[in-house]
Amino acid sequence: MVALEAAAWTSLRFWYEVLSAFGFGVVSSLVPVLNSEIFIVGSLASGLLGPLEVSIGLALGHGVGKQIMFLAVRKGRQLSWFAPREKTAPPPGSRRERWRRWNGRVARMVENPRWGMPILVFSAITGIPPVYLVVIYSATTRMRFWSFSVWVTVGFFVRCLALALATRWGVHLVL
């Protein structure tokens, strides 16, 4: 995999690289326009960051950012100005009624212990379905915060490391 000497873990440069990737990871997980894949390719192609450093930093940063989102959605529903309004039943067969049924099915799938975590991990690794949406659905269900946090971070680490190693291998082929 990635060979890392013991001295590299103690170097100031290693922790600076991890911290810079961590900062970008937090911001890019909250602002979807900032793309972490481009950050990985750019930082590795330029030689500014190593593959392990960028993977650790981005994964932890994404994990923290998605935890912030998860808690904001979950706790934000309790605020008085987000209080649920009286719901009127949509007419049968209308778009609103179909949307409500689909929304309920997806929420039950994410909430289900059999499907919820695999969907979350698959989404974090591949980006399909978008993690942003899975986090919002997860926060509206009874999914446990700590299991959510661990698996979304592990999924992002796998995704970042795979892209970082592929980029490093591709850059070495070109050079």
Residue pairs with C-beta under 8 A, 6 or more apart in sequence:
1 165
2 50
2 51
2 52
2 161
2 165
4 52
8 14
14 50
14 53
17 48
17 49
17 50
17 53
17 54
17 57
18 53
18 56
18 57
18 60
19 57
20 49
20 57
21 39
21 43
21 49
21 53
21 54
21 55
21 56
21 57
21 58
21 61
22 57
22 58
22 60
22 61
22 64
23 57
23 61
24 34
24 36
24 39
24 57
24 58
24 61
25 36
25 57
25 58
25 59
25 60
25 61
25 62
25 63
25 64
25 65
25 156
26 61
26 62
26 64
26 65
26 68
27 34
27 61
27 65
28 34
28 35
28 36
28 39
28 58
28 61
28 62
28 65
29 36
29 61
29 62
29 64
29 65
29 66
29 69
30 65
30 68
30 69
32 132
36 58
36 62
36 160
37 163
39 54
39 58
40 54
40 55
40 58
40 160
40 163
40 164
40 167
41 163
41 167
43 49
43 54
44 50
44 51
44 54
44 164
44 167
44 168
44 171
45 167
45 171
49 57
51 161
51 164
51 165
51 167
51 168
52 161
52 164
54 160
54 164
55 157
55 160
55 161
55 164
56 157
58 156
58 160
59 153
59 154
59 156
59 157
59 160
59 161
60 153
62 124
62 152
62 153
62 156
63 149
63 152
63 153
63 156
66 131
66 135
66 148
66 149
66 152
67 145
67 148
67 149
69 132
69 135
69 136
69 139
70 135
70 138
70 139
70 145
70 148
70 149
71 139
71 145
72 139
73 135
73 136
73 139
73 140
74 139
74 140
74 145
76 82
77 140
90 96
90 97
90 100
91 97
106 137
107 137
107 140
107 141
109 115
109 116
109 119
110 116
110 119
110 120
110 134
110 137
110 138
110 141
110 143
111 141
111 142
111 143
116 138
116 141
116 143
117 147
117 151
119 129
119 134
120 134
120 138
120 143
120 148
120 151
120 152
120 155
121 151
121 152
121 154
121 155
122 128
122 155
123 129
123 130
123 131
123 134
123 155
124 131
124 151
124 152
124 154
124 155
124 156
124 158
124 159
125 155
125 156
125 158
125 159
126 159
127 159
131 152
135 152
138 148
